[in-house]
Amino acid sequence: MRVHQTLTILAGVCVVALYAGDVGLSARIRAAEGHYGRLLAANVIIPQRRAFATSHPGPAGTVTIDRVDARVSIVEQVATTTLNIALSNPTDSRLEAELVLPVPDGAAVRGFDFQGAGAEPSAQLLPKSEARRLYDEIVARTRDPALLEFVDFNLIRSSVFPVEPRGTQKVRLTYEHVCEADGERIDYVLPRSESLDYAVPWQIRLTIKSQRQLATVYSPSHAVDARFSHKGRVADAALRPGAEREPGPFRLSWLVSGGEELTATLLAYPDPKVGGGYFLLLAGTPREPYPDRPPIAREVTFVLDRSGSLAGEKLNQVRGA
């Protein structure tokens, strides 16, 4: 009799323990969903990296990113970036997807839209703390730790949208942020993956408008072509042919003319692996001629160190320039 009572009591304790454990687990799940707002869609689209199929139940297959067209309009320091993302569904099933987009600090969503029927699309901006939790969740599901290269950025997360079987879907997202300035230099950054296996072609075009003359435009990350108009107050820049698949964040810097004087800035890249690092001096001269002034004779001297890393082919390149 005592044995039976003991077993009954132990069974009751086990039931209570299981119930408490289940309540605790449910609370943690609800807390986690509260952080993210909802569970991940069957396909997560990160244009700067790739498309991922998550592990929870859904049709087999992964949405493919075909190309990304970036159009950037910059007025003084305010940049409006519009990404047109072309997706395709290679399967015979309808797939659901959501967009996850790393963006710079201070970014604000200005628009999100996709083609086709469905609920009205929306997008929300997540701070870095929430973005890190979401990255960790995606990494845990997809086993792609390269995503953690975006942890220093804020994050835009869209609502779920459909991609029809054997069909295509175009998604457009627009965000706005203020570019950083250092003296007369202004810098624009479009976050993208450093991974060499990233093969999605990007078309990037930018228009810069300023009330002051633009002394020069330069990209330290990619090859670009730039042309000036409106007496040097407007500049149009675009990736050169062949640079569409080059990985890494896209960076563009421009100098605002200081008037009649030479405008210059110094970009430093500390790196202990190469003797402390290196630097880039970016300079621009006034664009408007001064016919009432006599020309000033100039002598430019280039000093080259022919030893070490500059020897050989690199020295021939300098001579050819």
C-alpha positions as CSV (number, residue, x, y, z in Angstrom):
1,M,0.0,0.0,0.0
2,R,2.8,2.4,0.9
3,V,4.6,1.5,-2.3
4,H,1.5,2.3,-4.3
5,Q,1.1,5.6,-2.6
6,T,4.8,6.4,-3.2
7,L,4.5,5.6,-6.9
8,T,1.4,7.8,-7.1
9,I,3.1,10.7,-5.5
10,L,6.2,10.3,-7.7
11,A,4.0,10.2,-10.8
12,G,2.2,13.3,-9.7
13,V,5.6,15.1,-9.1
14,C,6.7,14.0,-12.6
15,V,3.5,15.4,-14.2
16,V,4.0,18.7,-12.3
17,A,7.6,18.8,-13.4
18,L,6.7,18.1,-17.0
19,Y,4.0,20.7,-17.0
20,A,6.3,23.3,-15.5
21,G,9.0,22.4,-18.0
22,D,6.5,22.7,-20.8
23,V,5.3,26.1,-19.5
24,G,8.9,27.3,-19.3
25,L,9.6,26.1,-22.8
26,S,6.5,27.8,-24.2
27,A,7.4,31.0,-22.4
28,R,10.9,30.9,-24.0
29,I,9.4,30.3,-27.4
30,R,6.9,33.2,-27.0
31,A,9.8,35.4,-25.8
32,A,11.9,34.4,-28.8
33,E,9.0,35.0,-31.2
34,G,8.5,38.4,-29.5
35,H,12.0,39.4,-30.4
36,Y,11.6,38.5,-34.1
37,G,7.9,39.3,-34.3
38,R,7.3,35.9,-36.1
39,L,9.0,32.8,-37.3
40,L,11.3,32.8,-40.3
41,A,9.7,32.2,-43.7
42,A,10.5,29.1,-45.8
43,N,13.0,31.2,-47.8
44,V,15.1,34.1,-46.4
45,I,16.4,36.5,-49.1
46,I,19.6,38.4,-48.1
47,P,20.5,40.2,-51.4
48,Q,24.0,41.0,-50.1
49,R,24.7,37.3,-49.4
50,R,22.3,34.8,-50.9
51,A,18.9,33.1,-50.5
52,F,18.5,30.5,-47.7
53,A,15.9,27.8,-47.3
54,T,15.0,27.4,-43.6
55,S,14.5,24.0,-41.9
56,H,10.9,24.3,-40.8
57,P,8.2,22.4,-42.9
58,G,7.5,23.8,-46.3
59,P,7.8,23.0,-50.0
60,A,11.2,21.7,-51.1
61,G,13.3,24.1,-53.0
62,T,15.0,27.5,-52.7
63,V,14.2,30.9,-54.2
64,T,17.0,32.2,-56.4
65,I,18.4,35.7,-56.6
66,D,18.9,36.5,-60.3
67,R,20.1,40.1,-60.1
68,V,20.1,43.3,-58.0
69,D,19.8,46.8,-59.5
70,A,20.7,49.5,-57.0
71,R,19.8,53.1,-57.7
72,V,21.2,55.7,-55.3
73,S,20.2,59.4,-55.2
74,I,22.3,61.5,-52.9
75,V,21.5,65.2,-52.2
76,E,24.2,66.8,-50.1
77,Q,24.6,64.0,-47.4
78,V,21.2,62.3,-47.6
79,A,21.2,59.1,-49.6
80,T,18.1,57.4,-50.9
81,T,18.9,53.8,-51.9
82,T,16.4,51.8,-54.0
83,L,17.1,48.1,-54.5
84,N,15.2,46.3,-57.3
85,I,15.7,42.5,-56.6
86,A,14.8,39.9,-59.2
87,L,13.9,36.5,-57.8
88,S,12.9,33.2,-59.4
89,N,11.3,30.0,-58.2
90,P,12.8,26.9,-60.0
91,T,10.3,24.5,-58.4
92,D,6.8,23.4,-59.2
93,S,5.5,24.6,-55.8
94,R,4.6,28.0,-54.6
95,L,7.3,29.3,-52.2
96,E,7.1,31.9,-49.5
97,A,10.0,34.3,-48.9
98,E,10.9,37.3,-46.9
99,L,13.6,39.9,-47.4
100,V,16.3,40.5,-44.8
101,L,18.5,43.5,-45.6
102,P,21.6,44.9,-43.7
103,V,21.6,48.7,-43.7
104,P,23.8,51.5,-42.3
105,D,23.1,53.2,-38.9
106,G,20.2,55.7,-39.0
107,A,18.5,54.1,-42.0
108,A,14.8,54.6,-42.4
109,V,12.4,52.5,-44.6
110,R,10.8,54.6,-47.3
111,G,9.0,51.9,-49.3
112,F,8.6,48.2,-49.9
113,D,6.7,46.6,-52.8
114,F,6.5,43.4,-54.8
115,Q,4.6,42.3,-57.9
116,G,1.5,40.0,-57.7
117,A,-1.5,39.5,-55.4
118,G,-1.2,39.1,-51.7
119,A,-1.4,40.9,-48.4
120,E,-0.2,44.5,-48.4
121,P,3.6,44.3,-48.0
122,S,5.4,45.9,-45.1
123,A,9.0,46.2,-43.8
124,Q,10.4,47.1,-40.4
125,L,13.7,48.3,-39.2
126,L,15.4,46.2,-36.5
127,P,18.1,47.7,-34.2
128,K,21.5,45.9,-33.9
129,S,20.5,43.9,-30.9
130,E,17.5,42.5,-32.6
131,A,19.4,42.1,-35.9
132,R,22.1,40.0,-34.0
133,R,19.4,37.7,-32.6
134,L,17.9,37.2,-36.1
135,Y,21.3,36.6,-37.6
136,D,22.0,34.0,-35.0
137,E,18.7,32.3,-35.8
138,I,19.4,32.2,-39.5
139,V,23.0,30.9,-38.9
140,A,21.7,28.2,-36.7
141,R,19.2,27.1,-39.4
142,T,21.4,27.5,-42.4
143,R,24.9,26.8,-41.0
144,D,26.3,29.8,-42.8
145,P,28.5,31.8,-40.3
146,A,29.5,34.2,-43.0
147,L,26.3,36.1,-42.2
148,L,27.9,37.3,-39.0
149,E,29.9,39.8,-41.1
150,F,26.8,42.0,-41.0
151,V,26.3,42.1,-37.2
152,D,27.5,45.7,-37.0
153,F,24.6,46.9,-39.2
154,N,21.0,47.5,-38.5
155,L,18.5,45.3,-40.3
156,I,15.3,45.7,-42.4
157,R,13.0,42.7,-42.3
158,S,10.0,42.5,-44.7
159,S,6.7,40.8,-44.5
160,V,6.3,37.4,-46.2
161,F,5.5,37.4,-49.9
162,P,4.9,34.6,-52.5
163,V,7.0,33.4,-55.4
164,E,4.9,31.5,-57.9
165,P,5.9,28.0,-59.3
166,R,8.4,28.3,-62.2
167,G,7.8,32.1,-62.0
168,T,9.7,35.3,-61.2
169,Q,9.1,37.9,-58.6
170,K,10.4,41.5,-58.4
171,V,10.9,43.1,-55.1
172,R,11.6,46.8,-54.5
173,L,12.8,48.3,-51.3
174,T,13.8,51.9,-50.6
175,Y,15.6,53.2,-47.6
176,E,17.2,56.5,-46.6
177,H,20.1,57.4,-44.5
178,V,22.6,60.2,-43.8
179,C,26.1,59.6,-45.2
180,E,29.1,60.1,-42.9
181,A,31.2,63.2,-43.5
182,D,34.9,63.8,-42.6
183,G,35.8,67.4,-43.4
184,E,35.1,68.0,-47.1
185,R,34.8,64.2,-47.8
186,I,31.5,62.4,-47.7
187,D,31.3,58.6,-47.7
188,Y,28.6,56.3,-49.0
189,V,28.5,52.6,-48.1
190,L,26.3,49.8,-49.4
191,P,26.8,46.7,-47.3
192,R,27.5,43.5,-49.2
193,S,29.2,40.2,-48.5
194,E,33.0,39.8,-48.7
195,S,32.6,36.1,-49.7
196,L,34.3,35.2,-53.0
197,D,31.6,32.7,-53.8
198,Y,28.9,35.4,-54.1
199,A,27.9,35.4,-57.8
200,V,24.8,37.5,-58.0
201,P,25.4,40.4,-60.5
202,W,24.8,43.9,-59.1
203,Q,24.2,47.0,-61.2
204,I,24.9,50.1,-59.1
205,R,24.3,53.6,-60.3
206,L,24.5,56.8,-58.3
207,T,23.6,60.4,-58.7
208,I,25.2,63.0,-56.4
209,K,23.8,66.6,-56.2
210,S,25.5,69.3,-54.2
211,Q,25.1,73.1,-53.9
212,R,28.9,73.3,-54.0
213,Q,31.2,72.0,-56.7
214,L,32.2,68.4,-56.5
215,A,36.0,68.2,-56.7
216,T,36.3,64.4,-57.3
217,V,34.5,61.1,-57.0
218,Y,36.3,57.9,-56.1
219,S,35.5,54.3,-55.0
220,P,38.1,52.6,-52.9
221,S,36.3,49.2,-53.3
222,H,35.2,48.9,-57.0
223,A,36.0,50.2,-60.4
224,V,33.5,53.0,-61.3
225,D,33.1,55.6,-64.1
226,A,32.0,59.1,-63.1
227,R,31.0,62.1,-65.1
228,F,30.1,65.6,-64.0
229,S,27.5,68.1,-65.1
230,H,25.8,71.3,-64.0
231,K,29.1,73.1,-63.6
232,G,30.4,70.3,-61.4
233,R,27.5,70.3,-59.0
234,V,26.1,67.0,-60.2
235,A,28.0,63.7,-60.6
236,D,26.7,60.4,-62.1
237,A,28.7,57.3,-61.2
238,A,28.2,53.6,-62.1
239,L,30.1,50.3,-61.9
240,R,32.4,49.7,-64.8
241,P,31.7,46.6,-67.0
242,G,33.1,43.5,-65.4
243,A,32.7,44.8,-61.8
244,E,29.1,43.6,-61.4
245,R,30.2,40.4,-59.7
246,E,33.0,41.7,-57.5
247,P,32.2,41.0,-53.8
248,G,32.5,43.2,-50.8
249,P,30.8,46.4,-49.6
250,F,30.4,49.1,-52.2
251,R,32.0,52.3,-51.1
252,L,32.0,55.7,-52.8
253,S,33.7,58.9,-51.5
254,W,33.5,62.4,-53.0
255,L,35.1,65.7,-52.1
256,V,33.2,68.9,-52.0
257,S,35.3,71.8,-53.4
258,G,36.6,74.3,-50.9
259,G,36.5,77.1,-53.5
260,E,39.6,78.2,-55.4
261,E,42.0,76.0,-53.3
262,L,43.0,72.4,-53.7
263,T,40.7,70.1,-51.8
264,A,42.2,67.0,-50.2
265,T,41.5,64.3,-47.7
266,L,43.4,61.3,-46.2
267,L,42.0,57.8,-45.9
268,A,43.9,55.6,-43.5
269,Y,43.7,51.8,-43.4
270,P,45.6,50.5,-40.4
271,D,46.7,46.9,-40.8
272,P,49.5,45.3,-38.6
273,K,49.9,42.5,-41.2
274,V,51.5,44.9,-43.8
275,G,53.8,47.0,-41.6
276,G,51.1,49.1,-39.9
277,G,48.8,49.6,-42.8
278,Y,48.6,52.1,-45.7
279,F,46.8,55.3,-46.6
280,L,45.2,57.0,-49.6
281,L,45.5,60.7,-50.4
282,L,42.5,61.9,-52.4
283,A,42.7,65.4,-53.9
284,G,40.8,67.5,-56.4
285,T,41.3,70.9,-58.0
286,P,38.7,73.5,-58.7
287,R,36.7,72.7,-61.9
288,E,35.9,76.2,-63.1
289,P,38.7,77.9,-65.0
290,Y,39.8,81.4,-64.1
291,P,40.6,83.2,-67.4
292,D,41.4,86.5,-65.7
293,R,44.4,84.9,-63.9
294,P,47.7,84.0,-65.4
295,P,48.5,80.2,-65.3
296,I,50.7,79.0,-62.5
297,A,53.6,76.8,-63.4
298,R,53.4,73.4,-61.7
299,E,56.0,70.8,-61.1
300,V,54.8,67.4,-59.9
301,T,57.3,64.9,-58.5
302,F,56.5,61.2,-57.9
303,V,58.7,59.3,-55.5
304,L,58.6,55.5,-55.9
305,D,60.2,52.9,-53.7
306,R,61.4,50.2,-56.1
307,S,62.1,47.7,-53.4
308,G,59.7,45.2,-51.7
309,S,56.1,44.9,-52.9
310,L,56.5,47.6,-55.7
311,A,59.2,45.7,-57.6
312,G,58.5,43.8,-60.8
313,E,55.1,44.0,-62.5
314,K,53.7,46.7,-60.1
315,L,56.5,49.0,-61.0
316,N,55.8,48.5,-64.7
317,Q,52.2,49.3,-64.1
318,V,53.2,52.6,-62.5
319,R,55.5,53.4,-65.4
320,G,52.7,52.7,-67.8
321,A,50.3,55.0,-66.0
